[in-house]
Amino acid sequence: MNEPQTPQGEWPSPERDTLTLGMLPLNDAAPLVVARERGFFATHGLDVTLQVESSWAGLRDGMQLGLLDGAQMLPLMPLASTLGLDGRPTPMLSALTLNLGGNAITVSNALYASMQAADPEAMAQAPISARALAAVVRQRRAAGEPALRFASVYPFSSHRYQLRYWLAEGGVDPDRDLELRVVPPPLVAEQLEAGWLDGYCVGEPWNTLAARRESGRVLIGSHAIWQHGQEKVFAVREVWAEAYPATHRAVLRALLEACAWLEIPAQRVEAARLMCEKGYLDVSPTVVEESMAGEGTPAPHGVSVFHRHAANFPWRSHLRWYAEQMRRWQHLDVAEPALEDCLARCVRPDLFREAADDLGFNYPLVDVKSEGEHASQWALEGRRGDIAMGGDQLLGGGRFSGQG
């Protein structure tokens, strides 16, 4: 665990001390809540209000209109906003990853039973592939039944492309075989219960909630699709970062300390209660505790890694992976080197390193790494010694060089 080594008072003073930051009611907003409620923002001279949005579109609008100073965002959102693909063209950047993993795919009880009946062998394997779902799709098409309805949470989301990756690996064509919808995270579990959805990919606690209510079955977590894949980032508008560099740096320091704090299991329990009791999440604290508890617990499918394994470093190759998934499904038509230039603009490891140096935290010396090469822990050279990195396997044995 990294510990601060730089005395207070040696950091540049924030140009602004009163900020409004946006978040969605999800477990991986915990770093923002912890930084606010445990005093990390205050330690760095910041008075922060957290504004809870009900959808990613609402959060996007708040950022693009300048109503928010910064926000928890999906990795693709700054890129899509900068390219003018999503809402008002607004250059944004991210200099910190909030967590790795944290999503899962959940299906209704009825679909789960159909998958078991259609291909029990596939359902007995771990991780569960989409092969049994492909069999159900074929049966329904032969019987003239309507397509199954699956949801992700936003068009420019990690969930959308993790879901598509899983489907394709199991022989399901997401564009031909299913009806795909966009549903905000707080609504997916109740829509599954109401029979309006047959499945979804979402972040916690909304998978564990369906399991606890016995209205759905969790099939696979995002770590089994892309082990230690990037999930949420902290983002700001580019013009804001340029106008308030010391303020941005102070926010990054506070969030880094909050992420490190969250790696202690007992403190995750405290964070879960803070999120519920302070009104950030309208869910039973026991559901959030269960879904945040960590590896080796009853709900490991959606576990978030908040700090270890260089989790907070903003890898340009992580965003590149998502961009290549967009290209795979013909959702992105940007040629090289324009895409590479935009990736460099939207992902700022240089700003991360400044904040990490303020705290004496370790960090990688490179901006790009490959994915799919490591089945278990491995070592990466860092500024202050080697970093213990987690496995990075891709479902089906895929490989990604990190380059375009």
C-alpha positions in Angstrom: 0.0 0.0 0.0 1.3 3.4 -0.9 1.5 6.0 1.8 1.9 9.8 1.4 5.5 10.9 1.8 5.4 14.6 0.9 4.7 17.0 3.7 1.6 19.2 3.5 2.3 22.8 2.3 4.7 21.8 -0.5 1.9 21.5 -3.1 0.7 24.3 -5.3 -2.4 26.0 -3.9 -5.7 25.4 -5.7 -6.9 28.3 -7.8 -10.5 27.3 -6.7 -11.5 25.7 -3.5 -15.3 25.1 -4.0 -16.2 22.4 -6.6 -19.2 20.4 -7.7 -18.4 16.9 -9.0 -20.8 14.5 -10.6 -21.3 10.8 -10.0 -23.8 8.0 -10.6 -25.2 5.7 -7.9 -22.7 2.9 -8.4 -20.1 1.2 -6.2 -17.2 2.6 -8.3 -18.2 6.1 -7.3 -16.8 5.1 -3.9 -13.5 7.1 -4.3 -15.4 10.3 -4.7 -17.7 9.6 -1.7 -14.7 8.5 0.5 -12.7 11.6 -0.6 -15.7 13.8 0.4 -16.9 12.1 3.6 -13.5 11.0 5.0 -11.9 14.4 4.5 -9.4 13.8 1.7 -10.7 16.6 -0.4 -10.6 18.9 2.6 -7.0 17.9 3.4 -6.1 19.2 -0.1 -7.9 22.5 0.4 -11.1 21.6 -1.4 -14.8 22.0 -0.5 -16.5 19.5 -2.7 -20.2 18.9 -3.3 -21.1 15.6 -4.9 -24.1 15.7 -7.3 -25.7 12.4 -8.0 -27.1 12.0 -11.5 -29.6 9.3 -12.5 -28.1 8.6 -15.9 -24.9 8.9 -17.9 -26.6 11.3 -20.3 -27.5 13.6 -17.5 -24.0 13.6 -16.2 -22.7 14.2 -19.7 -24.9 17.2 -20.1 -23.8 18.6 -16.7 -20.2 18.3 -17.8 -20.6 19.7 -21.3 -22.7 22.7 -20.0 -20.1 23.5 -17.4 -22.5 22.8 -14.5 -20.0 20.2 -13.1 -16.3 20.8 -12.5 -15.5 17.2 -13.0 -17.1 13.8 -12.8 -16.9 10.0 -12.5 -17.2 9.0 -16.2 -17.0 6.0 -18.5 -13.6 5.7 -20.2 -15.1 6.4 -23.7 -17.1 9.4 -22.7 -14.2 12.0 -22.8 -13.2 10.6 -26.2 -16.7 10.6 -27.6 -17.3 14.2 -26.3 -14.0 15.4 -27.7 -14.7 13.9 -31.1 -18.2 15.4 -31.1 -19.9 11.9 -31.2 -21.9 12.5 -28.0 -23.9 15.6 -27.3 -22.2 19.0 -27.7 -18.6 18.8 -29.0 -16.6 19.4 -25.8 -12.9 18.4 -25.4 -12.5 16.4 -22.1 -9.6 14.6 -20.5 -8.9 12.0 -17.8 -5.8 11.8 -15.7 -6.9 9.1 -13.3 -8.7 5.7 -13.4 -11.1 5.2 -10.5 -11.2 1.4 -10.6 -10.6 -1.8 -12.6 -13.5 -4.2 -13.1 -16.8 -3.9 -11.3 -19.3 -4.9 -14.0 -21.2 -8.2 -14.6 -23.8 -9.7 -16.9 -27.1 -10.7 -15.3 -30.0 -12.5 -16.9 -33.6 -13.3 -15.8 -34.4 -16.5 -14.0 -36.5 -17.6 -17.1 -33.6 -17.0 -19.5 -31.2 -18.7 -17.1 -33.4 -21.8 -17.1 -33.7 -21.8 -20.9 -29.9 -21.6 -21.2 -29.4 -24.5 -18.8 -31.9 -26.6 -20.8 -30.4 -25.6 -24.2 -26.8 -26.4 -23.3 -26.1 -27.7 -19.8 -22.5 -28.4 -20.7 -21.8 -24.8 -21.5 -23.6 -23.6 -18.4 -21.4 -25.9 -16.2 -18.2 -24.3 -17.4 -16.5 -21.4 -15.7 -16.6 -18.7 -16.8 -20.0 -19.2 -18.4 -19.8 -18.4 -22.1 -22.6 -17.2 -24.3 -22.7 -20.5 -26.1 -25.9 -21.6 -24.3 -27.4 -18.2 -25.1 -26.7 -18.8 -28.8 -28.6 -22.1 -28.5 -31.6 -20.3 -27.0 -31.5 -17.7 -29.8 -31.6 -20.4 -32.4 -34.5 -22.1 -30.7 -36.5 -18.9 -30.4 -35.9 -18.0 -34.0 -37.0 -21.4 -35.2 -40.2 -21.0 -33.1 -40.9 -17.5 -34.4 -40.4 -15.9 -31.0 -39.2 -12.3 -30.6 -35.6 -11.4 -30.0 -34.3 -11.4 -26.4 -33.9 -7.9 -24.9 -30.5 -7.0 -23.4 -29.4 -3.7 -22.0 -26.2 -1.8 -21.4 -26.1 1.5 -19.6 -24.9 4.0 -22.3 -23.9 4.0 -26.0 -20.3 5.0 -25.2 -19.8 2.6 -22.3 -17.5 -0.2 -21.2 -20.6 -2.3 -20.5 -21.7 -2.1 -24.2 -18.4 -3.5 -25.5 -17.8 -6.0 -22.7 -21.3 -7.4 -23.4 -20.6 -7.5 -27.2 -17.2 -9.2 -26.6 -18.9 -11.9 -24.4 -21.7 -12.4 -26.9 -19.5 -12.7 -29.9 -17.1 -15.1 -28.2 -20.1 -17.4 -27.6 -21.4 -17.2 -31.2 -24.1 -14.6 -30.6 -24.3 -11.7 -33.1 -25.4 -8.7 -31.0 -26.8 -6.8 -33.9 -28.7 -9.7 -35.6 -29.7 -12.0 -32.7 -30.8 -9.6 -29.9 -32.6 -6.4 -29.3 -30.1 -4.1 -27.5 -31.3 -1.3 -25.4 -29.8 1.5 -23.2 -31.1 1.7 -19.6 -29.7 3.8 -16.8 -28.0 1.7 -14.1 -30.6 2.3 -11.3 -33.4 1.0 -13.5 -32.0 -2.3 -14.9 -32.9 -4.6 -11.9 -36.5 -3.4 -11.8 -36.9 -3.7 -15.5 -35.6 -7.3 -15.3 -38.1 -8.0 -12.6 -40.9 -6.5 -14.6 -40.1 -8.6 -17.6 -39.0 -5.7 -19.8 -35.4 -7.0 -20.0 -34.0 -10.5 -20.4 -30.5 -9.5 -19.4 -28.1 -6.7 -18.9 -24.5 -5.6 -18.3 -24.2 -3.1 -15.5 -21.9 -2.1 -12.6 -22.5 -3.1 -9.0 -24.5 -3.1 -6.8 -27.2 -3.7 -9.5 -26.2 -7.3 -10.2 -26.0 -8.3 -6.6 -29.4 -6.6 -6.0 -31.1 -8.8 -8.6 -29.4 -11.9 -7.2 -30.5 -10.9 -3.6 -34.0 -10.4 -4.8 -33.9 -13.7 -6.6 -35.1 -12.0 -9.8 -32.0 -12.7 -11.8 -28.8 -14.8 -12.1 -25.3 -13.3 -12.5 -23.5 -15.1 -15.3 -20.1 -13.6 -15.6 -18.1 -10.7 -14.2 -16.1 -8.2 -16.2 -12.8 -9.6 -14.8 -13.6 -12.8 -16.7 -14.2 -10.9 -19.9 -11.2 -8.5 -19.5 -9.2 -9.2 -16.4 -8.3 -5.9 -14.6 -9.8 -4.0 -17.5 -10.4 -0.2 -17.0 -13.9 0.7 -15.7 -14.5 4.3 -14.5 -12.3 7.4 -14.8 -12.3 10.9 -13.3 -12.7 13.4 -16.1 -12.7 17.2 -16.5 -13.2 19.5 -19.5 -9.9 20.3 -21.2 -10.5 24.1 -20.8 -11.2 23.6 -17.1 -7.9 21.7 -16.6 -6.0 24.4 -18.4 -7.6 27.2 -16.3 -7.2 25.4 -12.9 -4.2 23.1 -13.0 -3.4 23.3 -9.3 -7.1 22.6 -8.4 -7.1 19.6 -10.8 -3.9 18.3 -9.3 -5.4 18.6 -5.7 -8.5 16.7 -6.8 -6.2 13.9 -8.2 -4.2 13.7 -5.0 -7.4 13.4 -2.9 -8.8 10.7 -5.2 -5.5 8.8 -5.2 -5.5 8.7 -1.4 -9.2 7.7 -1.3 -8.5 4.8 -3.8 -5.6 3.6 -1.6 -7.9 3.8 1.5 -10.5 1.6 -0.3 -8.1 -1.3 -0.7 -8.4 -2.2 3.0 -11.4 -4.7 3.3 -12.7 -3.3 6.5 -12.7 0.2 5.1 -14.7 -1.0 2.1 -17.4 -2.0 4.5 -17.3 1.5 6.0 -17.4 3.0 2.4 -20.5 0.9 1.6 -22.3 2.3 4.7 -21.2 5.8 3.9 -22.6 5.6 0.4 -26.0 4.4 1.6 -26.4 6.4 4.9 -25.3 9.6 3.2 -27.8 9.2 0.4 -25.5 8.5 -2.5 -27.0 5.0 -3.1 -30.6 4.1 -2.5 -29.9 0.4 -1.8 -29.7 -1.6 1.4 -26.2 -1.3 2.9 -25.9 -5.1 3.1 -26.2 -5.3 -0.7 -23.5 -2.7 -1.2 -21.3 -4.3 1.4 -21.6 -7.7 -0.3 -20.9 -6.4 -3.7 -18.0 -4.3 -2.6 -16.4 -6.8 -0.2 -13.7 -8.1 -2.6 -12.2 -11.3 -4.0 -13.0 -14.5 -2.2 -16.4 -13.3 -1.1 -19.9 -14.5 -2.1 -20.1 -11.9 -4.9 -16.7 -11.6 -6.5 -18.1 -11.2 -10.1 -18.3 -7.4 -9.9 -15.5 -6.7 -7.5 -13.7 -3.4 -8.1 -9.9 -3.0 -7.8 -9.5 0.6 -6.6 -5.7 1.0 -6.2 -3.4 -2.1 -6.3 -1.9 -3.2 -9.6 -1.5 0.4 -10.8 -5.3 0.6 -11.0 -5.3 4.4 -10.9 -2.9 4.9 -13.8 -4.5 6.3 -16.9 -3.3 3.8 -19.6 -3.6 5.1 -23.1 -3.8 1.5 -24.2 -6.9 0.9 -22.1 -8.8 3.6 -24.0 -7.3 2.3 -27.2 -8.8 -1.1 -26.5 -12.3 0.3 -26.1 -11.8 2.4 -29.3 -10.8 -0.7 -31.2 -14.0 -2.4 -30.0 -15.9 0.5 -31.3 -14.2 0.1 -34.7 -14.9 -3.7 -34.6 -18.6 -3.0 -34.5 -18.4 -0.1 -36.9 -19.3 2.5 -34.2 -16.1 4.6 -34.8 -14.9 6.0 -38.1 -11.8 7.9 -37.2 -8.6 7.2 -39.1 -5.0 7.1 -37.8 -3.2 9.3 -36.8 -6.2 11.4 -35.9 -7.4 8.8 -33.4 -3.9 8.5 -31.8 -3.8 12.3 -31.5 -7.2 12.3 -29.8 -6.2 9.5 -27.4 -3.1 11.5 -26.4 -5.3 14.5 -25.8 -8.0 12.7 -23.7 -5.7 10.5 -21.6 -3.1 12.4 -19.5 -0.6 10.2 -17.6 1.7 13.2 -17.3 -0.8 14.9 -15.0 -1.3 11.7 -13.1 2.5 11.5 -12.5 2.6 15.0 -11.1 -0.1 14.2 -8.5 1.5 10.8 -7.7 4.9 12.5 -7.2 3.3 15.0 -4.8 2.3 12.0 -2.6 5.4 9.8 -3.2 3.2 7.1 -4.8 4.7 4.7 -7.4 3.6 4.7 -11.0 4.5 3.1 -14.4 7.1 4.7 -16.6 5.3 3.8 -19.8 1.9 5.0 -21.1 1.0 1.8 -23.0 0.9 -1.9 -22.2 -0.3 -5.0 -23.9 -3.4 -7.0 -22.8 -4.0 -10.8 -22.8 -0.3 -11.7 -22.1 -0.5 -12.4 -18.4 -2.5 -15.1 -16.6 -1.4 -14.1 -13.2 0.6 -11.4 -11.3 3.6 -9.9 -13.0 6.1 -7.1 -12.4 6.3 -3.8 -14.2 9.0 -1.2 -13.8 7.8 1.8 -11.8 9.2 5.2 -10.7 9.9 3.9 -7.2 10.5 0.2 -7.9 8.7 -2.6 -9.5 4.9 -2.6 -9.5 3.0 -5.9 -8.9 0.5 -6.0 -11.8 -2.6 -8.2 -12.0 -3.4 -10.7 -14.8 -4.8 -9.2 -18.0 -6.3 -12.1 -19.8 -9.1 -11.6 -22.4 -12.0 -14.0 -22.7 -11.2 -16.6 -25.4 -7.4 -16.0 -25.2 -7.5 -12.7 -27.1 -4.4 -10.5 -27.4 -4.1 -6.8 -27.8 -0.7 -5.0 -28.3 -1.9 -1.7 -27.0 -1.2 0.0 -30.3 -3.5 0.8 -33.2 
